[in-house]
């Protein structure tokens, strides 16, 4: 039952309103969350932030969408206030049966909307912001305090993996574990052929038949330990090349650090790659890299979708050994982990070990991992758990 006053029984065909302080086109997790919520059989509405470039806007099938235009130069507080006002107006107009806060920016907004309309409340705690081993900034403390108020009052909490669910349950004293919705992307056919990828990204053409392409895809931040992997290539044979697909605040600094490798044709930065074609690029790699910092609970108990994306493309991995990553890599044998203490030479040895084995030797393990982690099955399970808690029978 709801822990907030005034919650009513949910209709058989519920009206569901989702709040996202972000833009749907750039948030794969919320896209998947909407798919889960659609399985409840109701009417879906979404309030999100309008894309800064209208060209990027797409139609969300089956979702009534109200996007809030928020000018980038209007100040952080002002942006949040305008979003809150728009979200509450939409809630009072729709009178939803279920309100969903899709990230910690919208936890309090969703709670307030649920109070005003008597709706049930779901909170997707995608980011882990409870206090840990790293001092919290003023910003993080503010959002944590709001989350601390909301979580015990929500009807259902969603977490991104088992470790996060346990940590939240212990920290907030929950009587029931959060529902786990892992970041498993839907498996799709490649959008482009290999030839089409090479036509758009000719730098991915192998310099020789034996060249090994080692791919990092995602957010480019040196805080994730990318420098260690750049340095590792100085301890690898010349046929190894590091490819970085993604953008971020430290892309130029990373390129500068890798300049000696780039001069030798052993480093390639593709920049941002459209999400719909990323899997086509990934399939060209021999090894995929996943690296996270070892400080902060959100990093230590990371829940990346990259490990699923690499596996779906048939690419073994070299990852840092945070507990969720170590559990997957060891249980399924889909790559090698490196530790916080490992230097560039040890990382180079791990990359070389995976490359020498070859993609083919990992094929069976990767296939088993993918078969046991399918988005369709995950979506159905999560929807059933939510239905059991929220929908009257």
N, C-alpha and C positions, 0 to 999 in steps of 0.2 A: 504493500500500500504506500501511497505518497506520504512523504514526511512534511509536505508543505500544506498549509491550511487551504481548504476550499477545493481541493482536487476532486474532479468528478470521474465517474466511470467512463472509460474510453469506448467510443462507438465501434461497432463491428467494422465499419469502413471509416477509419479515423481521418481527421484532418491534421496533417503534420506540417509544422512550420520549423524550418531550419535557419539558424543564424550563422553566418560565416563572415568574420571580419577579415576579408581577403577576397580574392577573385576566383570564381569557380574554375575557370579555364586553367589556372595554374595550381590547382589543389587536387591531386589525384585521390587523396584519402577521402575528401568530401564527395567527390564523384562516386567513389565506391560506397560511402555511407548512404548516399541518396538511393543507390541501387538496393541496398539492404532495406531501407525504409519503404521502398516501393513494394517489397514483398509482403508488407503488412496489409496491402490491399487498399490503402487509402488515397487521399488527395494530397499531393506534395506541393509545398510552397517553399521558396528560398529567398532570404534577404542576404545579399552579399554586396561587395564593393564593385562598382562598375569598372571595367577595364580602362586604363588610361588611354589606350588606343582602341577606338571602336572597331577597328579591323579585326582585333583579337576576339571579339565577342562571338559566341556561338549559342545556338538554341539548345537548352537542356531538355531532352525529350521527356514529356510527361511531367514537367516541373513548372509551376507558375513562378516566375522569377521577377523579383523587384530589386534591381541593382541600384545602389546608392552612389551617386557621383561625389567623390571626395577629392578635392584639389590637393595635390601634394604639398603645396606651399602654405596650407592653411593652419598648420600647427597640429601636433599630435593630440592634444586634449580636445581641440575643436573637432577633429575628425571623429574621435570616439563619441563625443556628445551628439554630433549629427547622425552618426550611425545608430546610436541608442534611440534617438527620437524617431527615426524612420522605422526601426524594428518594432517599437512599441505601437506605433500607428498601424503597422501591418497586422500585428497580433490582435489589436482591438477590432480591426476590420474583419479578419478571418474568423476569430474566436476558435483557435485550434483545439484539438483534443490532446495533442502531444506537441511540446516545444523542445527543440534540440539545440544545444549550444555546441558548435563544432570545433571550438578551440578555447583556450583560457581567456582570450579577449572577449568572448561572448558568454562566459559562464554566468556572470551576474545579470547580464541582459536577459538571458534565457530564463533565469530564476524569476526575475521581476515580471516578465511577460507571462510566465506560468501562474504567478500569484494573481495577476490582474484578470486572467481569463479562466482560472480554475482548471488549467491543463495539467497533464502529467509532464514530468521533466526528465529529459535524458541529457547527460553531459558526456561528450567524447573528450576525455583527457589525453589528447594525442601527445602533447608535450608533458614531460615530467618536471614539475616546477617545485616540488617539495624540497625543503632545505637539505643540504648534503654537506660534502666536504669542501665546497667552494663558497666563499662569502657571497651573499646575494646582493645584487644592485638594488637601488631604491625602486627602480622599475619592476624588477622581478618580485620584490617584497610586496609591492602594491597588488600585483596580479595574484600572487600566492594567497594573500589575505582574503581576496574575493573568492578564490577557489575554495579556501578553507571554510568559508561560510556556506558555499553552495553545495559542496559534495555530500555532507550528511543529510541534506534536505532534498536531494535528487531521488527520483524513483529508480533510475538505473544509471550506472557509470560504465563507460566503455574505456578500455585501455588497449595499448597497441601490442603488448606481449604479456606472457605469464609473469615475468619478473616485475614489470611495472604494476600489474594488477595486485601482486602481493605487497609491494612497497606502499601503494596507496591505501590498501586495506589496513595495514598495520599503522600507518601514520595517522589516518583519519578515524581509526577505530570502527571500521565498517563491519556490520554483521554479516554481509554477503560480499564475496569477491566480485569485483567488476567483471563485466563481460569482456572477453578478449576478442578483439578484431585485429588480426594480424595484417600487416601492410603487404598483402599478396596482390600484385597487379593481375588483371585478367590476361590470359595467354591468347595472343592474337597472331595471325599470320603476318609476316614481315610486310611492311608497306612498300618497300623498294627491293628490287633485286640487287645482287652484288654489283652488277654493272652500273646500275643507276646510282648506287652509293658512291662508287668510284668516279662517276662523272661529276657529281656535285662536290665530292671531297677527294680530288685526285691525289692529295698528299697521303692518303691511306693505301695507295698502291705499294705493294711490297717491293723493296729494292732488290731482293733476291728471293728465291724459293724458300730458303731457310730462315728468313727473317721472322722474329717473334714479336708480335704486337701485344703490348701490355697496356690495357685500357683502364683509366680512371674516368668514371662518369659521375657527374654531380656537382655539388656546390664547391667552388674553389676558394678554400680558406686555409691559410698556413697553420691555423690553430688545430686543424685536423691531422697534422703530422705529415703533410705531403712532402715536405722537404726531405724527410728521411728516405722516401721512395725515390726522389730525384737523385740523392746522393748514392743510393744503392746501384744505380745504373753505371756509375764509375767503376763498379766491381763486377760488372757483367760483360760478356763478350760483345763485340761490335754488332752482332746481328740482333740484339735486343733493342727495341724502340719503345719509349713511353709515349702514349697518346692520351691527351686530356680532352674530354668532351664535356664542356660546361662553362659556366661563367661564375663570377663571384668577386668579392672585394680585393682578392689577392692574385688575380690572374696575371697581371703585369709583373708583379714581384716574382711569381713562380716562373714566368717565362724568362725573366732576367737571371734567376738562379740556374735555369736549365740552358742558358745560352751556349756553353761549351758543347752540350749534347746536341742542341739544335744545329750548331755549325757542322757537326759530324753526321747530320741526318738521323739523329737518334731521339729526337723529341719533336712532337707535333701537338699544337694546341688548336683544336677545332672551334673553340668558342661555344656559344649556346647552340644546341642542336634541337630542332623541333621534337617534342615528345613523341609524336606519331611515327617518326622515322628512327628514333633512338635505337629500337630493337634491331633494325636493319644494320645499323652501324656496329652494335655490340656483337653481332654474329661474325664479324670479321676478325675479332680479337682471339688471341690464344689464351690470355689470362685476364681476369678482372680484378681490380684492386678495390678494397673497401677499407677505409681508415677513419678512425674517430679518436678524439682525445681521451685520455684516461682520467680526466677530472670532470666532476659534475655528474650527478645521477642521470641526467638526461642523455649524457654521452656514454657513461659506463653501461647503462641498460638500454642501449640504442635499439631501435626497431626499424632498420633500413629496408626499403623495398628493393634496393640494388641487388641484394643477394638472390632474390627471386628473379629479377630481371636477367642477371647473368646466367642463372641456372636454366631459365626458359630458352635462352639463346645457346645453350650447350657449352658455356664457358666456365671452366674451373676458376677458383678464386684464391687470392692471397689476402688475408684479412688481419686486422688487429684483433686481439683476443678478448674483447669484452665478453662477459658471460653469455649473452644471447647468441653472439656470433660463434663463440667457441662451441657451444652446445650443438649448433647446427652443423658446423664443419666437421666436428669429431663424430657425431652420430651418423652422418651420411657419407663422410669421406669424400667431400666435393672440393677439397683444396688443402691449404696449409695456413695455420695461424702464426703470427709473429707477436711477440710480447712487447711491453713498454720498454723493457731493458734492452731489447735487440737493437744493435746498431746497423749501419748501412750494409756491412758485410753479411750479417746474418739475414737481413731482408733480401739481399741479392741471392743468397744461398736458397732461400725459400722459393723465390721466383724461378730460379734455375731448376730446382727440384720438380716443380709443377710443369715447367716447360719441357723438361726431358722426358717426363712421363707421357706428355702429349694429351690433347683433348680427348682422343679416342678412348684412352684408358679410364677417363672419368665419366664416359657417356652413360654407363649403366647406373652409376650412383646419382648422377644429375637427373636422370629420367625418374628414378625412384623418388628422389626429393620432390620433383615437380608433381608426380602423381599423388603424393601425400599432402601437397599444399596447392590445391586448386581453388581459385577464387569462387567459383560457383558453389562449391561445397561450403566454403567459409561463409559466404553471404547467407546461404540457407540456414546454417547453424546459428549465426548471430541473430538473424531475423526471428527464429524460433525462440531463442532465449529472451529477446525483447518482447515478443508477443506474449509469452507466458507471464511476464511481469506487468504488462501494460494493458492488454486487451481483455476485456471481460468476456467470459465464455457463456 
